[in-house]
C-alpha cells in the first residue's frame, strides 16, 4: 500500500507537468487552431533562463519568476513575429513552422548552454514525509500543488476577468470578435504569452528531476500531446485530468507490469490512446465538432 | 522560353534527356572516389525515405512525424533476416511488408481523428521505438545495435569495388520506387489523394472516403519507409536504436519541406539536403548544427514555401512579371505541404 500511494503522488506530480504543457498547447490551439510542437522546447528555454539568472546570483524563487516573465514576453513576440504570418494559412504549414521553431530553440539552448546535463536546484526540500506508511516527497507534492493552484488561477482569469472574456471570444470566433472591436492580434499575443509562461513554470519545476538538457521535455511533449488527444482539445479540464491519469497510470504500469518497466512506460498513454480512439474518437471529454461546408 | 517548351514536348527529346541522365548516373561512380560514392548512395537512401513521407504529407496533407520509425523497422528486419541467412529477396519483401503492416495498424487509429491528430500520434513512433528497440535486445542487439554485411561486391564485379556495387543497388531500387510513386500520384489514386488533401467534405461527396485514402497513403508511406530501411542496411550495414531517434524524424520532415512538398524532384533534393547539409554544418561547428538547420527551415518557409523544387517556377514567374503580363496561371502558389489549399 505504501508503494502504491507513493507511486500515485509521484505520478500526479509528473502528470501535472504534462498537464501544464498540454494546457499551454490547448491555450494556443483554442485561439489559433494550431498545435505548437515547440511548447516543450520553449519551456526548456525558460528553464535555461532561470538557470542563467541563478548563476547571476538571484535567489531561486526570484530567478524562476523573472524567467516566467521573460517567457511571457518571448511567447508574445514569437506569435507576433513568426506565427502571425502562418495563422490564417494552412494549419499543416503552421505545424511545420513550430517544428522548425523547436529545432531552432534546441539549437540555441545547445549552443549557449551545451548539450550536457546541468543541475538545477529544486524549490522544495529533497526529503519526504510519511503518510499511511508511504514516503511522499515534498518535491512531488509541491509540484502538484503549484500547478494545481496555477490552473485554478487561470480558470478564474478566464471566467471572471475582462481579458479572460476577450480571450474566450477570440478563441470562439476571431472574425466576429474583431468586428466587436476586440484587438484580436494583441489578444493572440497574450494567449501565446500565457502559454509560454505556463510552460516556463512546468520547465522550472521539472528541471531538478530530469536535469537540464535541450531535449529535456521532448518526452513530456509527447505525453502532453497524448493528454490533449485523450482529453479532447476543446476541453481544458479534460486535458488536465487526462494528464494526471497518464502520469499515475504510467507510474503504476512501470512498477506493477514487469514487461513495461521504466524504459517502456512511455508506451502506456499510447496504448490507452489507441483504445480510446477506436471507441471514442472525440476524446474522453471533448465534443464532437460539426464542420460547416 | 516557348521554343524550349516546344522542344520539351517532343517525346524523343524527353527520352533522350532521360537516357542521358541514366547514363551519367551509371557512369558517375567510376570517376569518383569511394567517399563520394558512399555519400551519393546515402542520398539515394534518404531520398526514398523523403519520398515516402511525401506520399502521406506532401500529397495527402497529413503531417507525419513517424517516418523514421519505418526506416528503422525496415533496417532491423533486414539485419535480422540477413543474420538468419534468409534469401535476400525474402528479406527485402519482409522489410517492405512488416513496416507496411505496422503503418496500417497505426493509421487505422490515427486517421480516425481529423486534422493534426496524425502528427500528434505519429510523434510517438520514434519516441516509443527507441526504448522498444533497446528492450528487444534478442532481435535487435539492444543499445549496441546490430550489423549485417550482405552487400560486398561479388568477384566478377571486382572485390574491392564495394562502394560502386552498393551505389548500383541503391540506384536500381530507388529508381524503381521513384518511377512507381511518380505513376501512382499521377493516376487515379493520386487525384483522390489530392482531393482528400484539398477538401475532405468534397472528397466524401464524390464517393472518395478520406479515412480510407489516408490509411492507404499512410500504409504506402510506411512501405516506402521500409524500402529505405533496406537500402540503409545496403549502404551503412549497421543499425542501432539511434537510427530511429526522434531528431532524425524531424530532420526528415524538414528535408521534405526544404526539398519541396508534393514533388518528386523535391524528394530527391530533400534526400540530398538530409545527407549533405549536416556534413557542412558539422564542418563549421557541431554544436551549431541544430541551430543552422532550424534557421534554414524557417527561412525556407518564409521565402520559398514550395521548397527548392519550386525555385524554377518562382524565377519564371518573376521574369514574366518583368515582361509585363504573359501566362499568369503558369506558376501556382504553393504552401509548405504542396499546392495551395483553397477553402
Interface residues (C-beta under 8 A of the other chain):
Chain A: X34 X35 X37 X82 X85 X86 X89 X90 X91 X92 X93 X95 X96 X97 X99 X100 X101 X102 X103 X104 X105 X106 X107 X108 X110 X111 X114 X115 X214 X215 X218 X219 X221 X222 X225 X226 X228 X229 X261 X263 X264 X266 X267 X270 X273 X274 X277 X278 X281 X291 X293
Chain B: X57 X61 X62 X63 X65 X108 X109 X110 X112 X113 X115 X116 X117 X119 X120 X121 X123 X124 X127 X128 X131 X132 X134 X135 X201 X246 X247 X250 X253 X254 X257 X287 X288 X289 X290 X291 X292 X293 X294 X295 X297 X298 X301 X302 X305 X335 X336 X337 X340 X341
